[in-house]
Amino acid sequence: MSTVECSTAAGSIRGGIRQRHCEQLSRGLYLPRASVSALREVLHAWRLVLPNSAALTSLTAAKLRGWWLPQAVPHLVFVAVPIGDRYPERSGLLVCRHPRTVPSETVRGIKITTAPETLFAAARDLGLLDVVILGDSTLRCGDCTLKELRATAAQRRRGAPRTSRAVAASRRPQRIPVGVGDVGSAFGSSNRG
């Protein structure tokens, strides 16, 4: 008989016991069928197989924060883990190794990277336009400031050139409440003549 570990928040199961009412997320990781479409429950389930030092990042953290995302592309669960910590190799999970612990915070009960670090991680895999849109959403949601984005973009890491170009596209940063209309981007001016 195998060991079973349950996540109280999502009712997810880690172990070898397969139950009819559950759907398999990955090897030895199950979630009740009713919860599979809920992002928060899926992410709580993934936390069962991750080390405590791991933080969700990139598009996964951006989605949890409610940022605008590129065209609905099915993506893996992105995780940042410090070098030296063990991490699971599972389908559906993309692990990015870091020399140090990545700055993180808890959002809706789930450990994710800070807003500037989330944008930086997404810049490794996205095109410039998508990074500009994510950056605009970051500022509109008030998750960080342009100054914080510039400081993160100045780091010498993979993704820095694209993040720097996206942040540099800002001519006149402005905070615009969501739903005010098309009055321009926080990363650049509108295309109105």
TIVO-2410 file (N, C-alpha, C; in nm, 3 decimals):
# residues 193
REC num residu      c1      c2      c3 atome chaine
REC   1      M   0.086  -0.119   0.000     N      A
REC   1      M   0.000   0.000   0.000    CA      A
REC   1      M   0.089   0.123   0.000     C      A
REC   2      S   0.055   0.222  -0.078     N      A
REC   2      S   0.138   0.341  -0.087    CA      A
REC   2      S   0.088   0.451   0.005     C      A
REC   3      T   0.177   0.545   0.028     N      A
REC   3      T   0.145   0.658   0.113    CA      A
REC   3      T   0.059   0.757   0.035     C      A
REC   4      V  -0.037   0.815   0.101     N      A
REC   4      V  -0.123   0.915   0.037    CA      A
REC   4      V  -0.112   1.043   0.118     C      A
REC   5      E  -0.090   1.155   0.049     N      A
REC   5      E  -0.083   1.285   0.114    CA      A
REC   5      E  -0.192   1.372   0.052     C      A
REC   6      C  -0.273   1.433   0.133     N      A
REC   6      C  -0.382   1.514   0.081    CA      A
REC   6      C  -0.357   1.662   0.107     C      A
REC   7      S  -0.395   1.743   0.011     N      A
REC   7      S  -0.391   1.888   0.027    CA      A
REC   7      S  -0.529   1.930   0.072     C      A
REC   8      T  -0.539   1.989   0.189     N      A
REC   8      T  -0.670   2.024   0.244    CA      A
REC   8      T  -0.739   2.132   0.161     C      A
REC   9      A  -0.665   2.222   0.100     N      A
REC   9      A  -0.727   2.331   0.025    CA      A
REC   9      A  -0.796   2.282  -0.100     C      A
REC  10      A  -0.736   2.184  -0.167     N      A
REC  10      A  -0.790   2.143  -0.296    CA      A
REC  10      A  -0.845   2.002  -0.297     C      A
REC  11      G  -0.820   1.923  -0.192     N      A
REC  11      G  -0.863   1.785  -0.193    CA      A
REC  11      G  -0.778   1.700  -0.287     C      A
REC  12      S  -0.660   1.751  -0.323     N      A
REC  12      S  -0.574   1.677  -0.414    CA      A
REC  12      S  -0.505   1.565  -0.340     C      A
REC  13      I  -0.461   1.465  -0.416     N      A
REC  13      I  -0.402   1.345  -0.357    CA      A
REC  13      I  -0.266   1.321  -0.421     C      A
REC  14      R  -0.166   1.295  -0.336     N      A
REC  14      R  -0.034   1.256  -0.383    CA      A
REC  14      R  -0.011   1.114  -0.335     C      A
REC  15      G   0.011   1.025  -0.426     N      A
REC  15      G   0.034   0.886  -0.390    CA      A
REC  15      G  -0.008   0.793  -0.500     C      A
REC  16      G  -0.001   0.665  -0.473     N      A
REC  16      G  -0.029   0.566  -0.576    CA      A
REC  16      G  -0.170   0.514  -0.578     C      A
REC  17      I  -0.255   0.563  -0.491     N      A
REC  17      I  -0.393   0.514  -0.487    CA      A
REC  17      I  -0.477   0.596  -0.583     C      A
REC  18      R  -0.530   0.528  -0.682     N      A
REC  18      R  -0.612   0.597  -0.782    CA      A
REC  18      R  -0.759   0.578  -0.746     C      A
REC  19      Q  -0.832   0.687  -0.748     N      A
REC  19      Q  -0.973   0.680  -0.714    CA      A
REC  19      Q  -1.056   0.723  -0.834     C      A
REC  20      R  -1.176   0.669  -0.843     N      A
REC  20      R  -1.262   0.696  -0.959    CA      A
REC  20      R  -1.296   0.843  -0.976     C      A
REC  21      H  -1.317   0.912  -0.866     N      A
REC  21      H  -1.361   1.051  -0.874    CA      A
REC  21      H  -1.245   1.148  -0.900     C      A
REC  22      C  -1.125   1.095  -0.919     N      A
REC  22      C  -1.006   1.179  -0.938    CA      A
REC  22      C  -0.952   1.170  -1.079     C      A
REC  23      E  -0.886   1.277  -1.120     N      A
REC  23      E  -0.817   1.281  -1.249    CA      A
REC  23      E  -0.669   1.299  -1.222     C      A
REC  24      Q  -0.588   1.229  -1.300     N      A
REC  24      Q  -0.443   1.234  -1.282    CA      A
REC  24      Q  -0.385   1.359  -1.347     C      A
REC  25      L  -0.313   1.440  -1.266     N      A
REC  25      L  -0.242   1.557  -1.320    CA      A
REC  25      L  -0.105   1.516  -1.370     C      A
REC  26      S  -0.041   1.427  -1.295     N      A
REC  26      S   0.092   1.378  -1.327    CA      A
REC  26      S   0.111   1.247  -1.251     C      A
REC  27      R   0.223   1.181  -1.273     N      A
REC  27      R   0.249   1.055  -1.205    CA      A
REC  27      R   0.234   1.070  -1.053     C      A
REC  28      G   0.140   0.996  -0.997     N      A
REC  28      G   0.118   0.997  -0.852    CA      A
REC  28      G   0.053   1.123  -0.798     C      A
REC  29      L  -0.006   1.204  -0.884     N      A
REC  29      L  -0.069   1.329  -0.841    CA      A
REC  29      L  -0.210   1.337  -0.899     C      A
REC  30      Y  -0.309   1.339  -0.810     N      A
REC  30      Y  -0.449   1.335  -0.852    CA      A
REC  30      Y  -0.528   1.451  -0.793     C      A
REC  31      L  -0.634   1.487  -0.862     N      A
REC  31      L  -0.721   1.596  -0.819    CA      A
REC  31      L  -0.865   1.555  -0.848     C      A
REC  32      P  -0.958   1.586  -0.756     N      A
REC  32      P  -1.099   1.554  -0.786    CA      A
REC  32      P  -1.141   1.614  -0.920     C      A
REC  33      R  -1.215   1.538  -0.999     N      A
REC  33      R  -1.254   1.582  -1.134    CA      A
REC  33      R  -1.321   1.719  -1.133     C      A
REC  34      A  -1.399   1.747  -1.033     N      A
REC  34      A  -1.470   1.875  -1.025    CA      A
REC  34      A  -1.373   1.993  -1.009     C      A
REC  35      S  -1.252   1.969  -0.960     N      A
REC  35      S  -1.156   2.076  -0.932    CA      A
REC  35      S  -1.054   2.097  -1.042     C      A
REC  36      V  -1.050   2.010  -1.142     N      A
REC  36      V  -0.945   2.015  -1.244    CA      A
REC  36      V  -0.946   2.145  -1.323     C      A
REC  37      S  -1.060   2.207  -1.342     N      A
REC  37      S  -1.066   2.331  -1.421    CA      A
REC  37      S  -1.035   2.455  -1.337     C      A
REC  38      A  -1.026   2.443  -1.207     N      A
REC  38      A  -0.999   2.557  -1.120    CA      A
REC  38      A  -0.848   2.572  -1.100     C      A
REC  39      L  -0.792   2.683  -1.148     N      A
REC  39      L  -0.648   2.706  -1.145    CA      A
REC  39      L  -0.590   2.693  -1.004     C      A
REC  40      R  -0.653   2.756  -0.908     N      A
REC  40      R  -0.601   2.755  -0.772    CA      A
REC  40      R  -0.588   2.613  -0.717     C      A
REC  41      E  -0.687   2.530  -0.740     N      A
REC  41      E  -0.683   2.392  -0.692    CA      A
REC  41      E  -0.574   2.312  -0.761     C      A
REC  42      V  -0.558   2.333  -0.891     N      A
REC  42      V  -0.452   2.263  -0.966    CA      A
REC  42      V  -0.315   2.303  -0.912     C      A
REC  43      L  -0.296   2.432  -0.886     N      A
REC  43      L  -0.166   2.478  -0.836    CA      A
REC  43      L  -0.139   2.429  -0.694     C      A
REC  44      H  -0.242   2.422  -0.612     N      A
REC  44      H  -0.225   2.363  -0.478    CA      A
REC  44      H  -0.183   2.217  -0.489     C      A
REC  45      A  -0.238   2.145  -0.584     N      A
REC  45      A  -0.200   2.005  -0.603    CA      A
REC  45      A  -0.053   1.995  -0.643     C      A
REC  46      W  -0.007   2.079  -0.735     N      A
REC  46      W   0.133   2.075  -0.776    CA      A
REC  46      W   0.226   2.105  -0.659     C      A
REC  47      R   0.183   2.189  -0.566     N      A
REC  47      R   0.268   2.221  -0.450    CA      A
REC  47      R   0.302   2.096  -0.368     C      A
REC  48      L   0.220   1.992  -0.377     N      A
REC  48      L   0.247   1.868  -0.303    CA      A
REC  48      L   0.376   1.801  -0.347     C      A
REC  49      V   0.418   1.822  -0.471     N      A
REC  49      V   0.538   1.754  -0.522    CA      A
REC  49      V   0.659   1.848  -0.532     C      A
REC  50      L   0.643   1.973  -0.493     N      A
REC  50      L   0.751   2.071  -0.504    CA      A
REC  50      L   0.820   2.093  -0.370     C      A
REC  51      P   0.950   2.128  -0.372     N      A
REC  51      P   1.016   2.163  -0.247    CA      A
REC  51      P   0.963   2.295  -0.192     C      A
REC  52      N   0.980   2.320  -0.064     N      A
REC  52      N   0.931   2.444  -0.002    CA      A
REC  52      N   0.993   2.569  -0.064     C      A
REC  53      S   1.114   2.556  -0.118     N      A
REC  53      S   1.183   2.671  -0.177    CA      A
REC  53      S   1.129   2.709  -0.314     C      A
REC  54      A   1.050   2.623  -0.376     N      A
REC  54      A   0.998   2.647  -0.511    CA      A
REC  54      A   0.889   2.754  -0.510     C      A
REC  55      A   0.885   2.832  -0.616     N      A
REC  55      A   0.780   2.932  -0.635    CA      A
REC  55      A   0.729   2.922  -0.778     C      A
REC  56      L   0.600   2.930  -0.796     N      A
REC  56      L   0.544   2.929  -0.930    CA      A
REC  56      L   0.582   3.060  -0.998     C      A
REC  57      T   0.605   3.057  -1.128     N      A
REC  57      T   0.658   3.174  -1.198    CA      A
REC  57      T   0.603   3.184  -1.340     C      A
REC  58      S   0.650   3.278  -1.415     N      A
REC  58      S   0.619   3.299  -1.556    CA      A
REC  58      S   0.468   3.309  -1.579     C      A
REC  59      L   0.420   3.244  -1.685     N      A
REC  59      L   0.278   3.256  -1.720    CA      A
REC  59      L   0.186   3.197  -1.613     C      A
REC  60      T   0.236   3.100  -1.537     N      A
REC  60      T   0.155   3.041  -1.430    CA      A
REC  60      T   0.125   3.145  -1.323     C      A
REC  61      A   0.228   3.217  -1.277     N      A
REC  61      A   0.209   3.322  -1.175    CA      A
REC  61      A   0.129   3.438  -1.233     C      A
REC  62      A   0.154   3.473  -1.359     N      A
REC  62      A   0.080   3.583  -1.423    CA      A
REC  62      A  -0.069   3.551  -1.429     C      A
REC  63      K  -0.102   3.428  -1.461     N      A
REC  63      K  -0.243   3.388  -1.467    CA      A
REC  63      K  -0.308   3.395  -1.330     C      A
REC  64      L  -0.237   3.349  -1.228     N      A
REC  64      L  -0.291   3.354  -1.092    CA      A
REC  64      L  -0.312   3.499  -1.047     C      A
REC  65      R  -0.225   3.591  -1.089     N      A
REC  65      R  -0.237   3.731  -1.054    CA      A
REC  65      R  -0.350   3.801  -1.131     C      A
REC  66      G  -0.397   3.738  -1.238     N      A
REC  66      G  -0.505   3.798  -1.317    CA      A
REC  66      G  -0.456   3.893  -1.424     C      A
REC  67      W  -0.329   3.881  -1.465     N      A
REC  67      W  -0.276   3.967  -1.570    CA      A
REC  67      W  -0.330   3.924  -1.705     C      A
REC  68      W  -0.323   4.016  -1.799     N      A
REC  68      W  -0.356   3.984  -1.937    CA      A
REC  68      W  -0.250   3.888  -1.987     C      A
REC  69      L  -0.292   3.785  -2.056     N      A
REC  69      L  -0.198   3.685  -2.107    CA      A
REC  69      L  -0.202   3.685  -2.259     C      A
REC  70      P  -0.094   3.635  -2.320     N      A
REC  70      P  -0.097   3.618  -2.465    CA      A
REC  70      P  -0.214   3.527  -2.503     C      A
REC  71      Q  -0.244   3.521  -2.632     N      A
REC  71      Q  -0.352   3.435  -2.682    CA      A
REC  71      Q  -0.355   3.307  -2.602     C      A
REC  72      A  -0.473   3.261  -2.570     N      A
REC  72      A  -0.490   3.143  -2.485    CA      A
REC  72      A  -0.408   3.024  -2.537     C      A
REC  73      V  -0.289   3.011  -2.484     N      A
REC  73      V  -0.200   2.902  -2.522    CA      A
REC  73      V  -0.192   2.806  -2.404     C      A
REC  74      P  -0.225   2.680  -2.426     N      A
REC  74      P  -0.208   2.587  -2.315    CA      A
REC  74      P  -0.059   2.579  -2.279     C      A
REC  75      H  -0.030   2.594  -2.153     N      A
REC  75      H   0.111   2.592  -2.113    CA      A
REC  75      H   0.130   2.504  -1.991     C      A
REC  76      L   0.255   2.471  -1.969     N      A
REC  76      L   0.293   2.392  -1.854    CA      A
REC  76      L   0.284   2.477  -1.727     C      A
REC  77      V   0.302   2.414  -1.614     N      A
REC  77      V   0.314   2.486  -1.488    CA      A
REC  77      V   0.461   2.523  -1.474     C      A
REC  78      F   0.491   2.654  -1.466     N      A
REC  78      F   0.627   2.703  -1.456    CA      A
REC  78      F   0.666   2.718  -1.310     C      A
REC  79      V   0.786   2.667  -1.272     N      A
REC  79      V   0.832   2.671  -1.135    CA      A
REC  79      V   0.978   2.713  -1.131     C      A
REC  80      A   1.013   2.799  -1.034     N      A
REC  80      A   1.151   2.839  -1.011    CA      A
REC  80      A   1.200   2.768  -0.885     C      A
REC  81      V   1.315   2.700  -0.897     N      A
REC  81      V   1.373   2.624  -0.785    CA      A
REC  81      V   1.521   2.657  -0.774     C      A
REC  82      P   1.570   2.686  -0.654     N      A
REC  82      P   1.714   2.712  -0.638    CA      A
REC  82      P   1.798   2.588  -0.671     C      A
REC  83      I   1.915   2.610  -0.729     N      A
REC  83      I   2.007   2.500  -0.758    CA      A
REC  83      I   2.044   2.434  -0.625     C      A
REC  84      G   2.049   2.305  -0.624     N      A
REC  84      G   2.082   2.231  -0.501    CA      A
REC  84      G   1.961   2.170  -0.435     C      A
REC  85      D   1.843   2.226  -0.460     N      A
REC  85      D   1.720   2.167  -0.405    CA      A
REC  85      D   1.670   2.061  -0.502     C      A
REC  86      R   1.617   1.956  -0.446     N      A
REC  86      R   1.561   1.851  -0.532    CA      A
REC  86      R   1.432   1.904  -0.594     C      A
REC  87      Y   1.404   1.853  -0.710     N      A
REC  87      Y   1.280   1.892  -0.776    CA      A
REC  87      Y   1.227   1.774  -0.855     C      A
REC  88      P   1.097   1.764  -0.871     N      A
REC  88      P   1.041   1.652  -0.945    CA      A
REC  88      P   1.053   1.674  -1.096     C      A
REC  89      E   1.079   1.567  -1.167     N      A
REC  89      E   1.076   1.572  -1.313    CA      A
REC  89      E   0.947   1.504  -1.355     C      A
REC  90      R   0.850   1.585  -1.391     N      A
REC  90      R   0.717   1.532  -1.425    CA      A
REC  90      R   0.664   1.600  -1.549     C      A
REC  91      S   0.582   1.529  -1.622     N      A
REC  91      S   0.518   1.591  -1.738    CA      A
REC  91      S   0.422   1.698  -1.687     C      A
REC  92      G   0.414   1.806  -1.759     N      A
REC  92      G   0.327   1.916  -1.719    CA      A
REC  92      G   0.394   2.018  -1.630     C      A
REC  93      L   0.519   1.995  -1.593     N      A
REC  93      L   0.591   2.083  -1.501    CA      A
REC  93      L   0.722   2.128  -1.567     C      A
REC  94      L   0.745   2.258  -1.578     N      A
REC  94      L   0.868   2.311  -1.634    CA      A
REC  94      L   0.944   2.380  -1.521     C      A
REC  95      V   1.060   2.327  -1.486     N      A
REC  95      V   1.139   2.378  -1.374    CA      A
REC  95      V   1.254   2.462  -1.427     C      A
REC  96      C   1.269   2.583  -1.376     N      A
REC  96      C   1.380   2.671  -1.408    CA      A
REC  96      C   1.469   2.678  -1.284     C      A
REC  97      R   1.596   2.643  -1.299     N      A
REC  97      R   1.690   2.640  -1.186    CA      A
REC  97      R   1.755   2.777  -1.170     C      A
REC  98      H   1.771   2.820  -1.045     N      A
REC  98      H   1.830   2.951  -1.014    CA      A
REC  98      H   1.944   2.934  -0.915     C      A
REC  99      P   2.049   3.017  -0.926     N      A
REC  99      P   2.161   3.005  -0.832    CA      A
REC  99      P   2.122   3.044  -0.690     C      A
REC 100      R   2.020   3.127  -0.673     N      A
REC 100      R   1.973   3.169  -0.541    CA      A
REC 100      R   1.821   3.153  -0.536     C      A
REC 101      T   1.769   3.163  -0.417     N      A
REC 101      T   1.624   3.161  -0.401    CA      A
REC 101      T   1.565   3.282  -0.472     C      A
REC 102      V   1.462   3.261  -0.550     N      A
REC 102      V   1.398   3.367  -0.628    CA      A
REC 102      V   1.304   3.446  -0.537     C      A
REC 103      P   1.302   3.580  -0.550     N      A
REC 103      P   1.209   3.660  -0.468    CA      A
REC 103      P   1.065   3.613  -0.490     C      A
REC 104      S   0.996   3.587  -0.381     N      A
REC 104      S   0.859   3.536  -0.394    CA      A
REC 104      S   0.768   3.596  -0.289     C      A
REC 105      E   0.640   3.573  -0.309     N      A
REC 105      E   0.536   3.619  -0.217    CA      A
REC 105      E   0.419   3.523  -0.228     C      A
REC 106      T   0.327   3.533  -0.136     N      A
REC 106      T   0.211   3.446  -0.138    CA      A
REC 106      T   0.091   3.525  -0.191     C      A
REC 107      V   0.030   3.472  -0.295     N      A
REC 107      V  -0.089   3.533  -0.355    CA      A
REC 107      V  -0.199   3.428  -0.357     C      A
REC 108      R  -0.310   3.458  -0.296     N      A
REC 108      R  -0.424   3.368  -0.285    CA      A
REC 108      R  -0.383   3.231  -0.230     C      A
REC 109      G  -0.291   3.235  -0.131     N      A
REC 109      G  -0.250   3.113  -0.064    CA      A
REC 109      G  -0.148   3.029  -0.138     C      A
REC 110      I  -0.092   3.081  -0.247     N      A
REC 110      I   0.004   3.006  -0.328    CA      A
REC 110      I   0.132   3.087  -0.342     C      A
REC 111      K   0.246   3.022  -0.321     N      A
REC 111      K   0.376   3.088  -0.331    CA      A
REC 111      K   0.413   3.107  -0.478     C      A
REC 112      I   0.428   3.235  -0.518     N      A
REC 112      I   0.467   3.267  -0.655    CA      A
REC 112      I   0.578   3.371  -0.651     C      A
REC 113      T   0.646   3.390  -0.763     N      A
REC 113      T   0.751   3.490  -0.770    CA      A
REC 113      T   0.690   3.630  -0.766     C      A
REC 114      T   0.771   3.729  -0.726     N      A
REC 114      T   0.724   3.868  -0.722    CA      A
REC 114      T   0.686   3.911  -0.864     C      A
REC 115      A   0.612   4.019  -0.874     N      A
REC 115      A   0.564   4.066  -1.005    CA      A
REC 115      A   0.679   4.093  -1.103     C      A
REC 116      P   0.784   4.169  -1.064     N      A
REC 116      P   0.893   4.191  -1.160    CA      A
REC 116      P   0.961   4.060  -1.202     C      A
REC 117      E   0.980   3.969  -1.108     N      A
REC 117      E   1.043   3.841  -1.140    CA      A
REC 117      E   0.954   3.756  -1.230     C      A
REC 118      T   0.823   3.764  -1.211     N      A
REC 118      T   0.729   3.692  -1.297    CA      A
REC 118      T   0.739   3.741  -1.441     C      A
REC 119      L   0.742   3.874  -1.459     N      A
REC 119      L   0.756   3.931  -1.593    CA      A
REC 119      L   0.890   3.890  -1.654     C      A
REC 120      F   0.995   3.896  -1.576     N      A
REC 120      F   1.130   3.860  -1.621    CA      A
REC 120      F   1.132   3.714  -1.669     C      A
REC 121      A   1.071   3.625  -1.592     N      A
REC 121      A   1.068   3.483  -1.630    CA      A
REC 121      A   0.988   3.461  -1.758     C      A
REC 122      A   0.878   3.531  -1.774     N      A
REC 122      A   0.797   3.517  -1.894    CA      A
REC 122      A   0.872   3.569  -2.017     C      A
REC 123      A   0.956   3.670  -1.998     N      A
REC 123      A   1.031   3.728  -2.109    CA      A
REC 123      A   1.128   3.628  -2.171     C      A
REC 124      R   1.165   3.526  -2.098     N      A
REC 124      R   1.255   3.423  -2.153    CA      A
REC 124      R   1.189   3.344  -2.265     C      A
REC 125      D   1.057   3.333  -2.260     N      A
REC 125      D   0.986   3.245  -2.353    CA      A
REC 125      D   0.890   3.316  -2.447     C      A
REC 126      L   0.866   3.445  -2.426     N      A
REC 126      L   0.768   3.518  -2.507    CA      A
REC 126      L   0.837   3.616  -2.602     C      A
REC 127      G   0.762   3.661  -2.700     N      A
REC 127      G   0.810   3.765  -2.789    CA      A
REC 127      G   0.796   3.902  -2.723     C      A
REC 128      L   0.860   4.001  -2.783     N      A
REC 128      L   0.861   4.136  -2.727    CA      A
REC 128      L   0.720   4.192  -2.706     C      A
REC 129      L   0.633   4.180  -2.805     N      A
REC 129      L   0.498   4.234  -2.793    CA      A
REC 129      L   0.424   4.173  -2.674     C      A
REC 130      D   0.436   4.042  -2.656     N      A
REC 130      D   0.371   3.976  -2.543    CA      A
REC 130      D   0.427   4.025  -2.409     C      A
REC 131      V   0.557   4.049  -2.404     N      A
REC 131      V   0.618   4.099  -2.280    CA      A
REC 131      V   0.570   4.241  -2.250     C      A
REC 132      V   0.553   4.324  -2.354     N      A
REC 132      V   0.501   4.459  -2.335    CA      A
REC 132      V   0.359   4.452  -2.280     C      A
REC 133      I   0.278   4.363  -2.334     N      A
REC 133      I   0.139   4.348  -2.287    CA      A
REC 133      I   0.137   4.301  -2.142     C      A
REC 134      L   0.220   4.202  -2.108     N      A
REC 134      L   0.227   4.156  -1.969    CA      A
REC 134      L   0.275   4.268  -1.876     C      A
REC 135      G   0.375   4.345  -1.920     N      A
REC 135      G   0.425   4.456  -1.839    CA      A
REC 135      G   0.319   4.561  -1.816     C      A
REC 136      D   0.243   4.590  -1.921     N      A
REC 136      D   0.134   4.687  -1.909    CA      A
REC 136      D   0.032   4.638  -1.807     C      A
REC 137      S   0.000   4.510  -1.813     N      A
REC 137      S  -0.095   4.452  -1.719    CA      A
REC 137      S  -0.041   4.457  -1.576     C      A
REC 138      T   0.089   4.433  -1.562     N      A
REC 138      T   0.155   4.438  -1.431    CA      A
REC 138      T   0.134   4.575  -1.367     C      A
REC 139      L   0.158   4.679  -1.446     N      A
REC 139      L   0.144   4.816  -1.394    CA      A
REC 139      L  -0.002   4.852  -1.371     C      A
REC 140      R  -0.089   4.813  -1.461     N      A
REC 140      R  -0.232   4.845  -1.446    CA      A
REC 140      R  -0.291   4.779  -1.322     C      A
REC 141      C  -0.245   4.659  -1.292     N      A
REC 141      C  -0.295   4.589  -1.173    CA      A
REC 141      C  -0.233   4.644  -1.044     C      A
REC 142      G  -0.128   4.726  -1.057     N      A
REC 142      G  -0.062   4.783  -0.940    CA      A
REC 142      G   0.026   4.683  -0.866     C      A
REC 143      D   0.067   4.576  -0.936     N      A
REC 143      D   0.150   4.475  -0.871    CA      A
REC 143      D   0.295   4.519  -0.854     C      A
REC 144      C   0.339   4.618  -0.931     N      A
REC 144      C   0.474   4.673  -0.913    CA      A
REC 144      C   0.481   4.807  -0.984     C      A
REC 145      T   0.594   4.874  -0.968     N      A
REC 145      T   0.614   5.005  -1.030    CA      A
REC 145      T   0.710   4.991  -1.148     C      A
REC 146      L   0.712   5.093  -1.230     N      A
REC 146      L   0.804   5.096  -1.344    CA      A
REC 146      L   0.949   5.093  -1.293     C      A
REC 147      K   0.975   5.158  -1.181     N      A
REC 147      K   1.109   5.158  -1.123    CA      A
REC 147      K   1.152   5.015  -1.086     C      A
REC 148      E   1.060   4.937  -1.027     N      A
REC 148      E   1.092   4.798  -0.992    CA      A
REC 148      E   1.118   4.714  -1.117     C      A
REC 149      L   1.040   4.739  -1.223     N      A
REC 149      L   1.062   4.665  -1.348    CA      A
REC 149      L   1.198   4.699  -1.408     C      A
REC 150      R   1.234   4.827  -1.403     N      A
REC 150      R   1.366   4.867  -1.457    CA      A
REC 150      R   1.479   4.803  -1.378     C      A
REC 151      A   1.466   4.797  -1.246     N      A
REC 151      A   1.571   4.736  -1.163    CA      A
REC 151      A   1.585   4.588  -1.194     C      A
REC 152      T   1.475   4.519  -1.212     N      A
REC 152      T   1.480   4.377  -1.245    CA      A
REC 152      T   1.536   4.355  -1.385     C      A
REC 153      A   1.497   4.439  -1.479     N      A
REC 153      A   1.545   4.427  -1.617    CA      A
REC 153      A   1.695   4.454  -1.629     C      A
REC 154      A   1.753   4.525  -1.534     N      A
REC 154      A   1.895   4.558  -1.538    CA      A
REC 154      A   1.985   4.441  -1.497     C      A
REC 155      Q   1.926   4.333  -1.447     N      A
REC 155      Q   2.004   4.217  -1.405    CA      A
REC 155      Q   2.064   4.147  -1.527     C      A
REC 156      R   2.175   4.082  -1.507     N      A
REC 156      R   2.241   4.007  -1.615    CA      A
REC 156      R   2.199   3.861  -1.607     C      A
REC 157      R   2.084   3.833  -1.665     N      A
REC 157      R   2.029   3.697  -1.667    CA      A
REC 157      R   1.956   3.675  -1.797     C      A
REC 158      R   1.928   3.549  -1.825     N      A
REC 158      R   1.852   3.516  -1.944    CA      A
REC 158      R   1.715   3.583  -1.936     C      A
REC 159      G   1.675   3.652  -2.041     N      A
REC 159      G   1.547   3.723  -2.043    CA      A
REC 159      G   1.565   3.873  -2.022     C      A
REC 160      A   1.683   3.915  -1.978     N      A
REC 160      A   1.707   4.057  -1.950    CA      A
REC 160      A   1.697   4.146  -2.074     C      A
REC 161      P   1.756   4.108  -2.187     N      A
REC 161      P   1.747   4.197  -2.304    CA      A
REC 161      P   1.603   4.225  -2.346     C      A
REC 162      R   1.520   4.123  -2.350     N      A
REC 162      R   1.381   4.143  -2.392    CA      A
REC 162      R   1.304   4.224  -2.288     C      A
REC 163      T   1.327   4.196  -2.159     N      A
REC 163      T   1.261   4.273  -2.054    CA      A
REC 163      T   1.303   4.419  -2.062     C      A
REC 164      S   1.431   4.444  -2.082     N      A
REC 164      S   1.482   4.582  -2.093    CA      A
REC 164      S   1.418   4.655  -2.209     C      A
REC 165      R   1.407   4.588  -2.324     N      A
REC 165      R   1.345   4.653  -2.442    CA      A
REC 165      R   1.198   4.685  -2.415     C      A
REC 166      A   1.128   4.594  -2.348     N      A
REC 166      A   0.987   4.618  -2.318    CA      A
REC 166      A   0.970   4.736  -2.222     C      A
REC 167      V   1.055   4.742  -2.120     N      A
REC 167      V   1.047   4.851  -2.023    CA      A
REC 167      V   1.090   4.982  -2.088     C      A
REC 168      A   1.191   4.978  -2.176     N      A
REC 168      A   1.239   5.099  -2.244    CA      A
REC 168      A   1.136   5.156  -2.341     C      A
REC 169      A   1.041   5.074  -2.382     N      A
REC 169      A   0.937   5.120  -2.474    CA      A
REC 169      A   0.846   5.224  -2.408     C      A
REC 170      S   0.858   5.238  -2.279     N      A
REC 170      S   0.775   5.334  -2.207    CA      A
REC 170      S   0.829   5.475  -2.226     C      A
REC 171      R   0.744   5.562  -2.278     N      A
REC 171      R   0.783   5.702  -2.294    CA      A
REC 171      R   0.730   5.786  -2.178     C      A
REC 172      R   0.605   5.763  -2.147     N      A
REC 172      R   0.539   5.838  -2.041    CA      A
REC 172      R   0.458   5.741  -1.957     C      A
REC 173      P   0.518   5.681  -1.854     N      A
REC 173      P   0.443   5.585  -1.774    CA      A
REC 173      P   0.322   5.650  -1.709     C      A
REC 174      Q   0.213   5.579  -1.712     N      A
REC 174      Q   0.092   5.631  -1.650    CA      A
REC 174      Q   0.014   5.515  -1.591     C      A
REC 175      R  -0.055   5.543  -1.483     N      A
REC 175      R  -0.142   5.442  -1.423    CA      A
REC 175      R  -0.282   5.469  -1.471     C      A
REC 176      I  -0.338   5.373  -1.541     N      A
REC 176      I  -0.471   5.388  -1.597    CA      A
REC 176      I  -0.559   5.279  -1.538     C      A
REC 177      P  -0.670   5.315  -1.473     N      A
REC 177      P  -0.757   5.211  -1.418    CA      A
REC 177      P  -0.810   5.121  -1.528     C      A
REC 178      V  -0.822   4.993  -1.499     N      A
REC 178      V  -0.874   4.898  -1.596    CA      A
REC 178      V  -1.016   4.937  -1.632     C      A
REC 179      G  -1.048   4.930  -1.761     N      A
REC 179      G  -1.184   4.960  -1.808    CA      A
REC 179      G  -1.208   5.106  -1.840     C      A
REC 180      V  -1.105   5.191  -1.836     N      A
REC 180      V  -1.124   5.333  -1.866    CA      A
REC 180      V  -1.137   5.356  -2.015     C      A
REC 181      G  -1.092   5.262  -2.093     N      A
REC 181      G  -1.099   5.279  -2.238    CA      A
REC 181      G  -0.961   5.274  -2.296     C      A
REC 182      D  -0.954   5.292  -2.427     N      A
REC 182      D  -0.826   5.281  -2.495    CA      A
REC 182      D  -0.755   5.416  -2.495     C      A
REC 183      V  -0.688   5.446  -2.383     N      A
REC 183      V  -0.619   5.575  -2.372    CA      A
REC 183      V  -0.468   5.559  -2.374     C      A
REC 184      G  -0.421   5.445  -2.419     N      A
REC 184      G  -0.277   5.427  -2.431    CA      A
REC 184      G  -0.224   5.326  -2.332     C      A
REC 185      S  -0.106   5.284  -2.359     N      A
REC 185      S  -0.041   5.183  -2.278    CA      A
REC 185      S   0.048   5.245  -2.173     C      A
REC 186      A   0.064   5.178  -2.062     N      A
REC 186      A   0.158   5.224  -1.960    CA      A
REC 186      A   0.301   5.207  -2.009     C      A
REC 187      F   0.320   5.124  -2.113     N      A
REC 187      F   0.453   5.103  -2.169    CA      A
REC 187      F   0.478   5.187  -2.292     C      A
REC 188      G   0.383   5.261  -2.339     N      A
REC 188      G   0.404   5.341  -2.459    CA      A
REC 188      G   0.283   5.426  -2.487     C      A
REC 189      S   0.292   5.505  -2.589     N      A
REC 189      S   0.180   5.592  -2.621    CA      A
REC 189      S   0.081   5.518  -2.710     C      A
REC 190      S  -0.040   5.568  -2.716     N      A
REC 190      S  -0.140   5.504  -2.801    CA      A
REC 190      S  -0.110   5.540  -2.946     C      A
REC 191      N  -0.174   5.471  -3.038     N      A
REC 191      N  -0.150   5.494  -3.179    CA      A
REC 191      N  -0.245   5.596  -3.238     C      A
REC 192      R  -0.302   5.679  -3.154     N      A
REC 192      R  -0.392   5.782  -3.206    CA      A
REC 192      R  -0.310   5.894  -3.266     C      A
REC 193      G  -0.348   5.939  -3.380     N      A
REC 193      G  -0.273   6.042  -3.452    CA      A
REC 193      G  -0.284   6.170  -3.388     C      A
***
